[in-house]
Amino acid sequence: MNGHVTADTLIARSNRLGADKKNTNFAGGNTSAKGQAQDPVTGEPVELMWVKGSGGDLGTLRETGLSVLRLDRMRALVDVYPGLDREDEMVAAFDYCLHGKGGATPSIDTAMHGLVNAAHVDHLHPDSGIAIATAADGEALTAKIFGGKVVWVPWRRPGFQLGLDIAAIQQANPEAIGCILGGHGITAWGDTSEECERNSLWIIDTAAAYIAEHGAAEPFGAKVEGFEALPEAERRARAAALAPTIRGLASHDKPMVGHFTDSEAVLEFLSREKLAALAALGTSCPDHFLRTKVKPLVLDLPATASVEDQISRLHELHEAYRADYRAYYEAHADADSPAMRGADPLIVLIPGVGMFSYGANKQTARVAGEFYVNAINVMRGAEALSTYAPISDAEKFRIEYWALEEAKLQRLPKPKSHQGRIAFVTGAASGIGKAIATRLAAEGACVVVADLDLEKAQAAAAELGSSDVAVGIAANVADAEAVRAAMDAAVLAFGGVDLVVNNAGLSLSKPLLETTEKDWDLQHDVMAKGSFLVSKAAAKALIEQGMGGDIIYISSKNSVFAGPNNIAYSATKADQAHQVRLLAVELGEYGVRVNGINPDGVVRGSGIFASGWGANRAATYGVNEEDLGQFYANRTILKREVVPENVADAVYVLTGPELSRTTGLHIPVDSGVAAAFLR
């Protein structure tokens, strides 16, 4: 068999299975195919196995995500297997079975695929299959639902011994097409890729159909008064009000990005009488609890309670959660265990409102929420047929603090300077604001692109990446209610806010006698008042989070330089400049730093200059508009034009780790305008 055809066939099957979340969760499960290829050294045929490597996702798997192993060497490991107490050593042995450069790092499940006597193997984590796997009488249910076609494999931590277990059970049950792995998931096999995929789907669909037909109508029990879902608008408002507090609690040990979910499945689970008991049991499938922690934090107050009471109770519950997690760690850790990684919850459940999930970045936070929805589905299925009985805390600990899991974490790339930070940038659909948003996203921040024009804001956000990187929202900074709504949207998108850039602005170039009261009010509403409103809304969230933060004002050299014919613009820039000083003093006790940037005229890419300001300034100075940028450059000490990216660089430096003790500062980004030197 041609190896490339085998890999292509495997990738196509993997992508189809991974595209439907009923089959497996994101980054969960693995697939394999065995076939022949020519040994480039001997020219002889060699039997190989292509298997999804460590990490990655079936739905997006590519050839680079496959490990390629010589099957004869992989199976020869059975003869040198040192036993269960030393099975972790076998993972390093896989490296000596690789063919050529070997591709991706082999996963812990490699033995399962290599030792099962079938050309094609799928190991998946479907909700329906895990529901059977975590039912108290899962073994009996497996026989009842599937007959002899699917066999039960008692819980065993993934590894070489599990591969031996499955291979032995397959040999003893030649009519079987797969197995239910107790507490874990399913494995299926077949002689062809098509047969393997068909068998996987049959197990998944048969389990789901049986649960639907034979399951109890209300597996989570009766509804609890006061815990029902709030109306959508009220629910979202309550979520936004609680989000900063919850993020601060979840970030006690290290900063986290958040994700909010108020799907029907979540709200229904939160409204039922079994919520507390089932949540306390935690999740079972390793893929689930590695991303959600062993159990969530559950608010035990009704949705009708006041925000103040809920916040107070959340603080109490957080202290209890941390103590409970430390007790869990100390009960199961030994001298060789990795240090405790953190005691904060990754899943927080608020009845009537929804679920907050957390991670080091937005994708991780979102996926953690998706995994807990998987867990809810699993609990529903298990309770519908039997009793939900996940693996023990001791077994969970063996996986959560597994040396192999720790090694995987250590291989993660070093985080970028702004990873885990959430930036809110106004006027970010063009010019300086867009350059700032682009730079912050490149440095790992999640970015809220806020602009008066929603369509342009969304387009600018899309250029930065998926919604895990940036979102575009409408924000009229001159309207207090619009600013509040924009900040609520930001905290619901990413869990909170850390870094605010007051960049939105406009400019009217007129001498005093031609400047109308309307001109004056417009300039001050957008920049002086707008910055005040945005800073006020941001400060509320920043203070509630308790994580410090940054507020940056994009002021102007005109805040100190008396240029001609711009009384309204320059006066409001001076207002912004003093807001920096005032807020630096007021917010310092909360760890919030407030700094400003004073650019010279940024012509290239500027929305302000393109809207008429450039033409007016060019006329004022008696130069052609296309020469205005060079005119500004020529009057500076460095004789270099200032562009939006120069301002973005200053924001990056001011909000990065190097200037952590700097607040109340104005940085000139003007190539050196002596008349604007700060004194």
JOMOLIN-V932598 format. One record per residue. N is the residue number from 1. PHI is phi in radians with two decimals (none if undefined). Layout:
# JOMOLIN-V932598
N_PHI, N_PHI
This chain:
# JOMOLIN-V932598
1_none, 2_-1.24, 3_-1.07, 4_-1.13, 5_-1.10, 6_-1.06, 7_-1.12, 8_-1.07, 9_-1.11, 10_-1.10, 11_-1.10, 12_-1.10, 13_-1.12, 14_-1.08, 15_-1.11, 16_-1.14, 17_-1.14, 18_-1.28, 19_-1.26, 20_-1.94, 21_-1.21, 22_-1.26, 23_-1.53, 24_-2.91, 25_-1.45, 26_-1.01, 27_1.10, 28_-1.81, 29_1.40, 30_-2.74, 31_-2.34, 32_-2.64, 33_-2.59, 34_-1.99, 35_-2.98, 36_-1.84, 37_-2.54, 38_-1.53, 39_-1.24, 40_-1.17, 41_-1.53, 42_-1.65, 43_1.36, 44_-1.54, 45_-1.17, 46_-2.33, 47_-1.50, 48_-2.12, 49_-2.22, 50_-1.78, 51_-2.46, 52_-0.99, 53_-1.40, 54_-1.12, 55_1.34, 56_1.42, 57_-2.42, 58_-1.06, 59_-1.12, 60_-2.10, 61_-1.06, 62_-2.18, 63_-1.03, 64_-1.15, 65_-1.56, 66_-1.70, 67_-1.62, 68_-2.13, 69_-2.19, 70_-1.31, 71_-1.24, 72_-1.10, 73_-1.26, 74_-1.10, 75_-1.29, 76_-1.18, 77_-1.11, 78_-0.99, 79_-1.31, 80_-1.99, 81_-1.03, 82_-1.47, 83_1.91, 84_-1.03, 85_-1.17, 86_-2.16, 87_-1.16, 88_-1.09, 89_-1.12, 90_-1.21, 91_-1.11, 92_-1.14, 93_-1.17, 94_-1.02, 95_-1.06, 96_-1.51, 97_-1.85, 98_-1.17, 99_-1.81, 100_1.12, 101_-1.36, 102_1.46, 103_1.34, 104_-1.24, 105_-1.13, 106_-1.06, 107_-1.58, 108_-1.12, 109_-1.52, 110_-0.99, 111_-1.08, 112_-0.96, 113_-1.29, 114_-1.31, 115_-1.53, 116_-1.20, 117_-1.49, 118_-2.71, 119_-1.25, 120_-2.36, 121_-2.38, 122_-2.10, 123_-2.09, 124_-2.30, 125_-2.14, 126_-1.34, 127_-1.02, 128_-1.14, 129_-1.20, 130_-1.21, 131_-1.04, 132_-1.20, 133_-1.14, 134_-1.87, 135_-1.31, 136_-1.00, 137_-1.93, 138_-1.03, 139_-1.13, 140_-1.16, 141_-1.11, 142_-1.05, 143_-1.14, 144_-1.22, 145_-1.36, 146_-1.92, 147_1.15, 148_-1.49, 149_-1.31, 150_-2.30, 151_-1.95, 152_-1.62, 153_-2.06, 154_-1.02, 155_-0.94, 156_-2.60, 157_-1.00, 158_-0.92, 159_2.79, 160_-1.14, 161_-1.14, 162_-1.08, 163_-1.06, 164_-1.12, 165_-1.02, 166_-1.14, 167_-1.07, 168_-1.17, 169_-1.18, 170_-1.07, 171_-1.14, 172_-1.36, 173_-2.26, 174_-1.08, 175_-1.45, 176_-1.30, 177_-1.90, 178_3.07, 179_-2.57, 180_-1.69, 181_-1.58, 182_-0.87, 183_1.23, 184_-2.34, 185_3.10, 186_-2.31, 187_-2.35, 188_-2.31, 189_-2.52, 190_-2.97, 191_-1.33, 192_-2.18, 193_-1.08, 194_-1.11, 195_-1.14, 196_-1.08, 197_-1.10, 198_-1.10, 199_-1.16, 200_-1.03, 201_-1.17, 202_-1.13, 203_-1.07, 204_-1.09, 205_-1.25, 206_-1.14, 207_-1.09, 208_-1.10, 209_-1.14, 210_-1.15, 211_-1.08, 212_-1.11, 213_-1.45, 214_-1.94, 215_-1.34, 216_-1.14, 217_-1.20, 218_-2.24, 219_-1.14, 220_-1.66, 221_1.50, 222_-1.32, 223_-1.23, 224_-1.83, 225_-1.06, 226_1.60, 227_-1.81, 228_-1.20, 229_-1.10, 230_-1.20, 231_-0.97, 232_-0.94, 233_-1.09, 234_-1.17, 235_-1.10, 236_-1.18, 237_-1.13, 238_-1.16, 239_-1.07, 240_-1.14, 241_-1.22, 242_-1.58, 243_-0.94, 244_-1.06, 245_-1.09, 246_-1.14, 247_-1.10, 248_-1.05, 249_-1.17, 250_-1.23, 251_-1.88, 252_-1.04, 253_-1.57, 254_-2.76, 255_-1.05, 256_-2.21, 257_-1.71, 258_-1.99, 259_-2.46, 260_-1.98, 261_-2.29, 262_-2.25, 263_-1.21, 264_-1.06, 265_-1.08, 266_-1.19, 267_-1.10, 268_-1.15, 269_-1.05, 270_-1.24, 271_-1.67, 272_-1.85, 273_-1.21, 274_-1.53, 275_-0.90, 276_-1.08, 277_-1.16, 278_-1.24, 279_-1.05, 280_-1.17, 281_-1.26, 282_1.34, 283_-1.57, 284_-2.13, 285_-1.00, 286_-0.90, 287_-1.04, 288_-1.27, 289_-1.31, 290_-1.15, 291_-1.85, 292_-2.03, 293_1.15, 294_-1.13, 295_-2.75, 296_-1.58, 297_-1.63, 298_-2.05, 299_-1.26, 300_-1.77, 301_-1.95, 302_-1.23, 303_-1.12, 304_-1.42, 305_-1.16, 306_-1.24, 307_-1.03, 308_-1.07, 309_-1.15, 310_-1.14, 311_-1.12, 312_-1.06, 313_-1.18, 314_-1.06, 315_-1.10, 316_-1.13, 317_-1.15, 318_-1.15, 319_-1.07, 320_-1.18, 321_-1.11, 322_-1.10, 323_-1.14, 324_-1.15, 325_-1.18, 326_-1.11, 327_-1.12, 328_-1.05, 329_-1.11, 330_-1.20, 331_-1.25, 332_-2.05, 333_-1.31, 334_-2.24, 335_-1.10, 336_-1.66, 337_-1.23, 338_-1.05, 339_-1.08, 340_-1.03, 341_-1.51, 342_2.59, 343_-1.94, 344_-1.49, 345_-1.26, 346_-1.79, 347_-2.21, 348_-2.18, 349_-1.88, 350_-2.06, 351_-0.94, 352_1.41, 353_-2.05, 354_2.60, 355_-2.11, 356_-1.87, 357_-2.15, 358_-2.35, 359_-2.85, 360_-1.16, 361_-2.52, 362_-1.14, 363_-1.06, 364_-1.10, 365_-1.14, 366_-1.12, 367_-1.14, 368_-1.02, 369_-1.12, 370_-1.09, 371_-1.15, 372_-1.26, 373_-1.10, 374_-0.97, 375_-1.11, 376_-1.06, 377_-1.08, 378_-1.10, 379_-1.07, 380_-1.07, 381_-1.15, 382_-1.13, 383_-1.23, 384_-1.16, 385_-1.79, 386_-2.75, 387_-2.26, 388_-1.18, 389_-2.41, 390_-1.24, 391_-1.11, 392_-1.25, 393_-1.06, 394_-1.09, 395_-1.24, 396_-1.07, 397_-1.09, 398_-1.04, 399_-1.57, 400_-1.05, 401_-1.96, 402_-1.14, 403_-1.03, 404_-1.21, 405_-1.21, 406_-1.09, 407_-1.11, 408_-1.12, 409_-1.14, 410_-1.21, 411_-1.40, 412_-1.09, 413_-1.13, 414_-1.06, 415_-1.13, 416_-1.26, 417_-1.05, 418_-1.94, 419_-1.09, 420_1.51, 421_-1.73, 422_-2.01, 423_-1.87, 424_-2.08, 425_-2.04, 426_-1.55, 427_1.02, 428_-1.71, 429_-1.47, 430_-2.76, 431_0.99, 432_-1.04, 433_-1.05, 434_-1.15, 435_-1.11, 436_-1.14, 437_-1.04, 438_-1.12, 439_-1.16, 440_-1.13, 441_-1.12, 442_-1.10, 443_-1.60, 444_1.79, 445_-1.33, 446_-1.50, 447_-2.15, 448_-1.74, 449_-1.54, 450_-1.82, 451_-2.69, 452_-1.07, 453_-1.70, 454_-1.07, 455_-1.07, 456_-1.21, 457_-1.10, 458_-1.17, 459_-1.15, 460_-1.13, 461_-1.12, 462_-1.07, 463_-1.15, 464_-1.46, 465_2.43, 466_-1.30, 467_-1.20, 468_-1.32, 469_-1.85, 470_-2.65, 471_-2.29, 472_-1.85, 473_-2.37, 474_-1.43, 475_-2.66, 476_-1.58, 477_-1.17, 478_-1.47, 479_-2.03, 480_-1.05, 481_-1.19, 482_-1.14, 483_-1.15, 484_-1.06, 485_-1.12, 486_-1.15, 487_-1.19, 488_-1.07, 489_-1.09, 490_-1.15, 491_-1.24, 492_-1.33, 493_-1.24, 494_-2.26, 495_1.74, 496_3.07, 497_-2.65, 498_-2.18, 499_-2.48, 500_-2.06, 501_-2.05, 502_-1.45, 503_-2.02, 504_-0.96, 505_-2.95, 506_-2.65, 507_-2.61, 508_-2.08, 509_-1.69, 510_-2.51, 511_-1.26, 512_-0.94, 513_-1.22, 514_-1.75, 515_-1.44, 516_-1.54, 517_-1.07, 518_-1.11, 519_-1.02, 520_-1.03, 521_-1.10, 522_-1.10, 523_-1.03, 524_-1.30, 525_-1.11, 526_-1.32, 527_-1.75, 528_-1.20, 529_-1.18, 530_-1.05, 531_-1.11, 532_-1.06, 533_-1.14, 534_-1.15, 535_-1.12, 536_-1.12, 537_-1.12, 538_-1.19, 539_-1.06, 540_-1.04, 541_-1.19, 542_-1.08, 543_-1.16, 544_-1.15, 545_-1.16, 546_1.22, 547_-2.03, 548_1.26, 549_2.56, 550_-2.36, 551_-2.15, 552_-2.05, 553_-1.85, 554_-1.54, 555_-1.54, 556_-2.99, 557_-1.05, 558_-1.18, 559_-1.21, 560_-2.20, 561_-1.81, 562_-1.56, 563_-1.48, 564_-1.41, 565_1.04, 566_-2.66, 567_-1.02, 568_-1.21, 569_-1.11, 570_-1.17, 571_-1.14, 572_-1.27, 573_-1.17, 574_-1.15, 575_-1.06, 576_-1.04, 577_-1.05, 578_-1.36, 579_-1.00, 580_-0.99, 581_-1.16, 582_-1.13, 583_-1.30, 584_-1.02, 585_-1.21, 586_-1.27, 587_-1.67, 588_-1.01, 589_-1.15, 590_-1.72, 591_1.34, 592_-1.64, 593_-1.69, 594_-2.21, 595_-2.40, 596_-2.24, 597_-2.26, 598_-1.96, 599_-1.39, 600_-1.47, 601_-0.99, 602_-1.73, 603_-1.54, 604_-1.16, 605_1.32, 606_-1.52, 607_-1.19, 608_-1.10, 609_-1.16, 610_-1.24, 611_-1.58, 612_2.20, 613_-1.03, 614_-1.06, 615_-1.12, 616_-1.17, 617_-1.17, 618_-1.09, 619_-1.15, 620_-1.04, 621_-1.62, 622_1.24, 623_-2.21, 624_-1.22, 625_-1.05, 626_-1.19, 627_-1.75, 628_-1.15, 629_-1.06, 630_-1.22, 631_-1.05, 632_-1.06, 633_-1.09, 634_-1.15, 635_-1.56, 636_-1.68, 637_-1.19, 638_-1.48, 639_1.02, 640_-2.25, 641_-1.24, 642_-1.60, 643_-2.08, 644_-0.94, 645_-1.12, 646_-1.15, 647_-1.21, 648_-1.06, 649_-1.05, 650_-1.15, 651_-1.10, 652_-1.01, 653_-1.18, 654_-1.12, 655_-1.79, 656_-1.51, 657_-1.29, 658_-1.27, 659_-1.95, 660_-1.19, 661_-1.93, 662_-1.96, 663_-2.62, 664_1.33, 665_-1.71, 666_-1.96, 667_-1.81, 668_-1.26, 669_-2.17, 670_-2.40, 671_1.07, 672_1.65, 673_-1.91, 674_-1.01, 675_-1.20, 676_-1.85, 677_-1.02, 678_-1.41, 679_-2.14
